[in-house]
Amino acid sequence: MKVPELYITASNILKSHTEKRISLKSLIYNSNFQNIRQLYALLHEVIKSSGKIDHVLAAGIVHITEKEKYLARFFLYDIVLKGRRVASSHPLVKSIAKSRKELTEKLKECNERKISDLGKVPRYARVNTLKAEVREVIEILKSEGWILKDKIISYEGFLDVVRGLSEDEFIVDFHLEYLLVFHSNTDFHDHELVKTGVILLQDKASCLSAVALNPKRGSQVIDACAAPGMKTTLLAALMENEGRIVAVDRSKERSQCLSKFVESTGSSCVEIVAMDFLKIQPNEYPDIKYILVDPSCSGSGIARHLGY
């Protein structure tokens, strides 16, 4: 009846995220799971496919207890939606595998009734300008077979292009020249550009607080809720690594993840401080002129944020 750790961890995270409204990123980075990218990818796909999963589970073909309702979503996703084998002797795995044909028929109804994935939203990738220029990354992607769509003059036209992107197309964001927009099914987690920190999988909405702050080169900044570091490293890029960013997070574990991420992106102007921002005394950082406060809970409970 042994269940792979990936499924147990993912189901516990989804439960806490759904019932307690705890930030998904916080739960993932505090999970101590060895392969963060794998965990994030599975959670992202299951949440994105929740409309279809809900429809299939509601049919009652497989008996699922209250205790199993989150774990079942991951088994169902892999076995029915993706056609994968789950290496587990758990009765639920056997039951889903045995009823796969009926469950697949229910899945087909989703297309007939136009029940869509929850997250039919564009996939964003921010070019880390501390490591590469946007044009360099675009040329690499084009050499891999990606097709760059022409820049659109009107915002309305841009939205139309984004909605119509095929899985081999991308476009430069209308507002942020270092943000690339892809089809919602795009998966970059194992891409070499991501592994080397050249592109970062950051949603457009996540960029906006740093963009709004707009610190100039050489600025002195505090990021009050820094982990896991997406906004921190964007600040470093906007400042061209000149100046100082004090990245604060009260969790020691999250601060360790933050430190690793900051180092991987080449954000050398960042200083990590593991403490509660509210306990910092004003005279400790007299030269600070900018403070970014974007709490992780600000995204809790948002099921669909288009971000474009």
Salt bridges, closest charged atoms under 4 A:
GLU19 OE1 - LYS15 NZ 3.04
GLU45 OE2 - HIS44 NE2 3.89
GLU45 OE1 - LYS48 NZ 3.31
ASP54 OD1 - ARG73 NH2 2.68
GLU66 OE2 - LYS69 NZ 2.83
ASP78 OD1 - ARG84 NH1 2.63
GLU105 OE2 - LYS108 NZ 3.32
GLU109 OE1 - HIS55 NE2 3.06
GLU109 OE2 - LYS106 NZ 3.39
GLU109 OE1 - ARG113 NH2 3.55
ASP117 OD1 - LYS52 NZ 3.70
GLU133 OE1 - ARG135 NE 2.88
GLU139 OE2 - LYS142 NZ 3.63
GLU144 OE1 - HIS191 NE2 2.90
ASP160 OD1 - ARG163 NH1 3.41
GLU169 OE2 - LYS149 NZ 3.77
ASP173 OD1 - LYS204 NZ 3.05
ASP187 OD1 - HIS189 ND1 2.61
ASP203 OD2 - HIS305 NE2 3.96
GLU240 OE1 - ARG217 NH1 3.04
GLU242 OE1 - ARG217 NE 3.95
ASP249 OD1 - ARG254 NE 3.48
GLU271 OE1 - ARG244 NH2 2.96
ASP294 OD2 - LYS231 NZ 3.52
